[in-house]
Amino acid sequence: MLPRRAVMGNEILMYLRSLKRLRGEVSLYDPIGVDREGNEIQLIDVLGSDPDVVPELVGRRLEEGRLREMLARLGPKERQVLELRYGIHGGPRKTQREIARMLGISRSYVSRIEKKAVTKLCKALLEEGPRGADSEASGR
């Protein structure tokens, strides 16, 4: 008798091959077989991801988009300091001293720029409120 994983893997392959022939859409909730107890197995059951991962990734992407919108409202120097300081856009985080050397300004000036930019972002976020509140209220 084949191990359970091999059987499940085989079921998945057979199911995906049949879908290729149909060239239709695949739902994570499509049934792909049954387990030993007779319970229906769905594709999402065997993909092996934590159920909270997808909503977490979506939320993070939305917040990253919101952050980019907010950063666009800042001046170029403020935006550059925050991007360097916090590693926005995937870069490594830099210290105020490193940023000061890169920009040819004092560390205390970097600190003032950073504080001013963060204050602006906080104020803008508070004024805007939670994302989606406006669209839910208006039915969009």
WOTARA-V943679 format. One record per backbone hydrogen bond with DSSP energy under -0.5 kcal/mol. NH is the residue of the N-H (numbers start at 1). CO is the residue of the C=O. E is the energy in kcal/mol with one decimal. If there is no record, write none. Layout:
BEGIN
nh co e
NH CO E
NH CO E
END
This chain:
BEGIN
nh co e
7 3 -2.1
8 4 -2.8
9 5 -3.0
10 6 -2.4
11 7 -2.5
12 8 -2.5
13 9 -2.5
14 10 -2.6
15 11 -2.5
16 12 -3.0
17 13 -2.5
18 14 -2.1
19 15 -1.8
20 16 -1.9
21 17 -1.5
22 18 -1.3
23 19 -2.4
24 19 -0.7
30 27 -1.6
32 41 -3.5
33 41 -1.0
35 39 -2.4
38 35 -1.8
41 33 -3.6
43 30 -1.7
44 28 -2.6
45 42 -1.2
46 42 -0.7
46 43 -1.0
47 43 -0.7
53 50 -2.0
54 50 -0.5
55 51 -0.5
56 52 -1.7
57 53 -2.7
58 54 -2.5
59 55 -2.6
60 56 -2.4
61 57 -2.5
62 58 -2.3
63 59 -2.4
64 60 -2.5
65 61 -2.2
66 62 -2.2
67 63 -2.5
68 64 -2.3
69 65 -2.0
70 66 -2.2
71 67 -2.9
72 68 -1.7
73 69 -0.5
73 70 -1.2
74 71 -1.4
79 75 -2.7
80 76 -2.4
81 77 -2.4
82 78 -2.3
83 79 -2.7
84 80 -2.4
85 81 -2.9
86 82 -2.5
87 83 -0.6
88 83 -1.2
90 87 -1.0
91 88 -0.6
94 84 -1.7
99 95 -2.3
100 96 -2.6
101 97 -2.2
102 98 -2.3
103 99 -2.6
104 100 -1.4
105 100 -2.0
110 106 -1.8
111 107 -2.3
112 108 -2.1
113 109 -2.6
114 110 -2.8
115 111 -2.6
116 112 -2.4
117 113 -2.5
118 114 -2.7
119 115 -2.3
120 116 -2.2
121 117 -2.5
122 118 -2.7
123 119 -2.4
124 120 -2.6
125 121 -2.6
126 122 -2.4
127 123 -2.4
128 124 -2.2
129 125 -2.0
133 130 -1.5
136 132 -2.3
137 133 -2.0
138 134 -2.0
139 135 -0.6
140 135 -1.9
END
